Amino acid sequence: MKIIKHPVFIISALMALIIYMSQRFQLPLPNWIYFYVNNFLCMPVVLGLCLAIIRRLKKTENSYVPLVVVLGLTTYFAIYFEWFMPQISTRYTADIIDIGLYYLGAILFFSIQKRLF
């Protein structure tokens, strides 16, 4: 459970929750926070939770998420949220910056994961 106790994971999850709740309650924050920060935080939070679940199921702290899985899941998120969802819902917009932020967040997760081993 090292990964979900890591300060970057905790801070990322808390920031994402605060931004989400701010949107729900229509609190004023700069647009760049609403539009971009959660896209950057998405992959560290999702991959951190995936790793914690895998470690819990396998009952080992030695499991890790391989780079190919990190990149594959990030690509899936990018395609799903930046290509597919904008076609079926007006709530979503396709944005190339979001894709870059997903990958930057994935790189952050992978580098933290490597340091923990």
Stockholm file with secondary structure:
# STOCKHOLM 1.0

chainA/1-117         MKIIKHPVFIISALMALIIYMSQRFQLPLPNWIYFYVNNFLCMPVVLGLCLAIIRRLKKTENSYVPLVVVLGLTTYFAIYFEWFMPQISTRYTADIIDIGLYYLGAILFFSIQKRLF
#=GR chainA/1-117 SS CHHHHSHHHHHHHHHHHHHHHHHHTTCCCCHHIIIIIHHHHHHHHHHHHHHHHHHHHHTCSCCCCCHHHHHHHHHHHHHIIIIIHHHHCTTCCCCHHHHHHHHHHHHHHHHHHHHTC
#=GC SS_cons         CHHHHSHHHHHHHHHHHHHHHHHHTTCCCCHHIIIIIHHHHHHHHHHHHHHHHHHHHHTCSCCCCCHHHHHHHHHHHHHIIIIIHHHHCTTCCCCHHHHHHHHHHHHHHHHHHHHTC
//
